[in-house]
Amino acid sequence: MGSSSKEETATDGDTSSGDNPPSNSNLFSEGERVLAYHGPRIYEAKVQKAELRKKEWKYFVHYLGWNKNWDEWVGADRLMKLTEENVMKQQALDKKQGVDKSSKSGRSSQSKPKSSADAKADKEDLKNTAPKGRKRKSDSGVEKDNSSMEKLVKIQIPSTLKKQLVDDWDFVTQQDKLVKLPRSPNVDDILTKYLEYRSKKDGIMTDSVGEILKGIRCYFDKALPVMLLYKKERQQYNEVVHDDVSPSTIYGAEHLLRLFVKFPELLAYVNIEEETLIRLQQKLMDFLKFLQKNQSTFFLSAYDGPKGVSEGKGKGKDD
């Protein structure tokens, strides 16, 4: 959506183009503060650019108080003038969706448009609460300046799988036991079984499901050594995973489930539309239900002590 496709650019509220119909006249100016629909909510934004494309005005907007990764091109149907009447409409919508001033459940906690100073203060808060560079837990080098976006991604883990996570934590960190590797079924096997399950249920193998499963596998392989292992599991990882081996062929449901705990954090850095994000969450939830349904066969009921994995190495160290 670069400038190469633009037909005409306007820098103010008027357009000299004589061939576009009045309904497509430029309603918003560059630099103008507006209210913008994004998903089910309305947020305050600023028009950065206005371009006439195929006889229709498009606006590049920045959501005030949010990372520039959320900047996007929108049509006039997504924007409203910043008037008292529209502000009341925004507040009514927030109230209807149960978003109060202290809530962070939406893209923003604002219930009324912010001044430029407020927006600047928001950015400072983000910087203060989540410094750039290394994250608080030093899990990776990903910048954390848009950590509030995690609030957008909600993945409700079923209660029986939550218990599984607690038991998993207890086995590894408290009882010095490790998951028996290699696992069967491994992560690849589980993803294949899910694809078969969805294909039978839907009567067709959809590309979207396949793409999401590829994404899960990719995230798993990259995230496992960085953020999915407990310290006592690192020695085991170094022994079983080599350069030409994908963790998804070695590890199973226990570690795959841990990925879903981290997904809100990981997806916070992906620049995708909120509507797409909601659909993705629904698909991830469906996958979790599949894990829950097959919990007795996918998960181990007991783990090995370190000796069962690494003979003569003794108990796993803390680092």
C-alpha positions in Angstrom: 0.0 0.0 0.0 2.8 2.3 -0.9 2.6 5.6 -2.7 3.1 4.0 -6.1 -0.6 3.2 -6.4 -1.9 6.7 -5.6 -3.7 8.6 -8.2 -3.8 11.9 -6.4 -2.8 13.2 -3.0 -4.5 15.9 -1.0 -3.0 17.8 1.8 -6.2 19.6 2.9 -9.9 19.1 3.0 -10.5 19.9 -0.6 -9.9 18.0 -3.8 -9.4 19.4 -7.2 -10.3 16.2 -8.9 -13.3 16.7 -11.1 -14.0 13.1 -12.0 -14.7 11.6 -8.5 -18.3 11.8 -7.3 -19.3 14.1 -4.5 -19.8 11.1 -2.2 -16.1 10.4 -2.4 -14.9 13.9 -1.7 -12.1 14.2 0.8 -13.8 14.3 4.1 -10.7 14.3 6.3 -7.4 16.2 6.2 -3.9 15.2 6.8 -3.0 15.9 10.4 -6.7 15.9 11.5 -7.6 14.1 14.6 -10.5 11.7 14.1 -12.4 8.8 15.6 -11.7 5.5 13.9 -13.6 2.1 13.9 -11.2 -0.8 14.5 -13.0 -4.1 15.0 -15.8 -3.7 17.5 -14.4 -0.5 19.1 -13.8 3.1 18.3 -10.4 4.8 18.9 -9.0 8.2 18.6 -6.6 8.5 15.7 -4.7 11.0 13.5 -4.8 11.1 9.7 -1.2 10.9 8.5 -1.9 10.7 4.8 -4.9 11.1 2.5 -4.8 9.6 -1.0 -7.3 9.3 -3.8 -7.3 5.7 -5.1 -9.7 4.5 -7.8 -12.0 7.4 -7.2 -12.1 6.7 -3.5 -10.3 8.4 -0.6 -8.1 6.3 1.6 -6.6 7.5 4.8 -3.4 6.3 6.6 -4.2 6.6 10.3 -2.2 6.4 13.5 -4.1 5.3 16.7 -3.1 7.8 19.4 -1.2 6.2 22.3 -0.5 3.0 20.3 2.6 1.7 18.6 3.0 2.7 15.0 2.8 -1.0 14.0 -0.9 -0.5 14.2 -1.0 2.3 11.7 -3.0 1.4 8.6 -4.9 2.5 5.5 -8.7 2.8 6.0 -11.7 4.0 4.0 -13.9 7.0 5.0 -16.5 4.5 6.2 -14.1 3.6 9.1 -13.7 7.2 10.2 -15.8 9.9 12.0 -15.2 13.5 12.7 -14.1 14.3 16.3 -17.3 15.8 17.5 -19.0 15.8 20.8 -21.8 13.7 19.3 -19.4 11.1 18.0 -17.5 11.0 21.3 -20.7 10.1 23.0 -21.2 7.4 20.4 -17.7 6.1 21.3 -18.5 6.1 25.0 -21.8 4.3 24.5 -20.1 1.6 22.5 -17.4 1.2 25.2 -20.1 1.0 27.8 -22.1 -1.6 25.8 -19.0 -3.8 25.6 -18.2 -3.4 29.2 -15.0 -1.4 28.8 -14.5 1.0 31.6 -11.8 3.7 32.1 -9.5 1.4 34.1 -10.0 -1.6 31.7 -7.3 -2.7 29.3 -9.4 -5.3 27.7 -9.7 -3.5 24.4 -7.2 -1.9 22.1 -7.3 1.1 24.5 -8.7 1.9 27.9 -9.8 5.3 26.8 -13.5 6.2 27.2 -13.1 9.7 25.7 -10.7 11.2 23.2 -7.3 12.0 24.6 -5.4 15.2 24.2 -2.0 15.1 22.5 -0.4 15.3 26.0 -2.5 12.3 27.1 -1.4 10.3 24.1 2.2 11.2 24.9 1.8 10.2 28.5 0.4 6.8 27.3 3.5 6.2 25.3 5.7 7.1 28.2 3.7 4.7 30.4 4.3 1.9 27.8 8.0 2.7 27.9 8.2 2.8 31.7 6.3 -0.4 32.3 7.9 -2.3 29.5 11.4 -1.1 28.6 12.7 -1.7 25.1 15.5 -4.1 24.4 15.6 -7.2 26.6 12.3 -8.2 28.1 11.8 -8.4 31.9 12.4 -12.2 31.9 15.1 -11.9 29.2 13.3 -14.6 27.2 14.3 -13.0 23.9 15.6 -9.8 22.4 12.1 -8.8 21.1 11.1 -5.3 22.0 8.4 -5.0 24.6 7.2 -1.5 23.9 3.8 -2.6 22.6 3.2 -5.1 25.5 -0.3 -3.7 26.0 -1.3 -5.3 22.7 -1.1 -8.7 24.6 -4.5 -7.6 26.1 -6.0 -8.0 22.6 -5.1 -11.6 22.4 -7.1 -13.8 24.8 -6.6 -17.5 24.7 -8.7 -19.2 27.4 -7.0 -22.5 28.2 -9.5 -25.2 29.3 -9.4 -26.0 33.0 -8.2 -29.6 32.6 -5.3 -28.4 30.5 -4.5 -25.7 33.1 -4.1 -28.6 35.6 -1.9 -30.3 33.1 0.3 -27.2 33.0 0.5 -27.1 36.8 1.4 -30.8 37.0 4.0 -30.3 34.3 5.6 -27.5 36.2 5.6 -29.5 39.4 7.2 -32.6 37.8 10.0 -30.6 36.2 10.8 -27.8 38.7 9.8 -29.5 42.0 10.4 -33.2 41.4 13.4 -33.0 39.1 11.6 -35.1 36.5 11.8 -34.6 32.7 9.5 -35.4 29.8 10.6 -38.7 28.1 12.1 -37.9 24.7 11.5 -38.4 21.9 7.8 -38.1 22.4 5.2 -40.1 20.6 3.0 -38.6 19.3 5.3 -35.6 18.7 4.1 -32.1 17.9 4.1 -32.8 14.1 2.0 -35.9 14.7 -0.5 -33.9 16.8 -0.8 -31.2 14.1 -1.4 -33.8 11.4 -4.0 -35.5 13.5 -5.8 -32.2 14.0 -5.7 -31.5 10.3 -7.3 -34.9 9.7 -9.9 -34.2 12.4 -10.8 -30.8 10.9 -11.0 -32.2 7.4 -13.4 -34.9 8.4 -15.5 -32.5 10.4 -15.6 -29.8 7.7 -15.7 -32.3 4.8 -12.9 -30.4 3.2 -9.2 -29.6 3.9 -9.2 -25.8 4.2 -6.0 -23.9 3.3 -6.5 -21.6 6.3 -6.3 -24.5 8.8 -3.2 -25.8 7.1 -1.6 -22.3 7.2 -2.3 -21.9 10.9 -0.9 -25.4 11.7 2.3 -24.4 9.8 2.4 -21.2 11.8 2.0 -23.2 15.1 4.9 -25.5 14.1 7.1 -22.6 13.1 6.4 -20.7 16.3 7.0 -23.9 18.4 10.4 -24.6 16.8 11.6 -21.0 17.3 10.0 -20.4 20.7 11.0 -23.7 22.4 14.7 -23.0 23.1 14.0 -19.4 23.9 10.9 -19.4 26.1 9.3 -22.8 26.5 11.9 -24.7 28.5 12.4 -24.7 32.2 16.1 -24.3 33.3 16.3 -28.0 34.3 15.3 -29.0 30.8 18.1 -27.2 28.9 20.7 -29.9 29.3 18.3 -32.4 27.9 17.5 -30.1 25.0 21.2 -29.7 24.1 21.5 -33.5 24.0 18.5 -34.3 21.8 18.1 -31.3 19.5 20.9 -30.7 16.9 21.1 -28.2 14.0 19.3 -30.5 11.5 16.6 -31.5 13.9 13.3 -29.7 14.4 12.0 -29.6 18.0 8.5 -30.4 16.7 9.8 -33.9 15.8 11.2 -34.5 19.3 8.8 -32.8 21.8 5.1 -33.5 22.3 1.9 -32.1 23.8 3.5 -31.1 27.1 5.7 -28.5 25.5 3.2 -27.6 22.8 0.7 -26.6 25.5 3.2 -24.2 27.0 3.3 -22.4 23.6 -0.3 -21.5 24.0 0.4 -19.8 27.3 3.0 -17.6 25.4 0.9 -17.0 22.3 -0.7 -13.7 23.6 2.9 -12.4 24.1 4.1 -13.6 20.7 1.1 -12.4 18.7 1.3 -9.0 20.3 4.2 -8.3 17.9 2.4 -9.4 14.7 1.0 -6.6 12.7 -2.4 -8.0 11.7 -5.9 -6.7 11.6 -7.9 -7.0 14.8 -10.7 -8.9 12.9 -8.1 -11.4 11.6 -6.7 -11.7 15.1 -10.1 -12.6 16.5 -10.5 -15.3 13.9 -7.1 -16.6 14.7 -7.9 -16.8 18.4 -11.0 -18.8 17.6 -9.0 -21.3 15.6 -6.4 -21.6 18.3 -9.1 -22.2 20.9 -10.5 -24.9 18.6 -7.1 -26.6 18.6 -6.9 -26.4 22.4 -10.3 -28.2 22.6 -8.9 -30.9 20.4 -5.9 -31.2 22.8 -8.3 -31.4 25.7 -10.4 -34.1 23.9 -7.3 -36.2 23.4 -5.7 -35.4 26.6 -5.4 -39.0 27.9 -3.5 -40.1 24.7 -1.5 -37.0 23.9 0.0 -36.2 27.4 2.3 -38.3 29.6 0.9 -39.4 32.9 4.4 -39.6 34.5 7.9 -38.2 33.6 11.3 -39.8 33.9 13.9 -38.6 36.4 17.0 -37.1 34.8 18.8 -40.5 34.8 16.2 -41.9 32.4 17.3 -39.3 29.9 20.9 -38.7 30.6 22.7 -41.6 32.2 25.3 -40.6 34.9 24.7 -36.8 34.6 23.0 -36.5 37.9 20.1 -34.1 38.6 19.5 -31.2 36.3 21.1 -28.0 37.3 19.3 -24.7 37.6 21.2 -23.2 34.6 
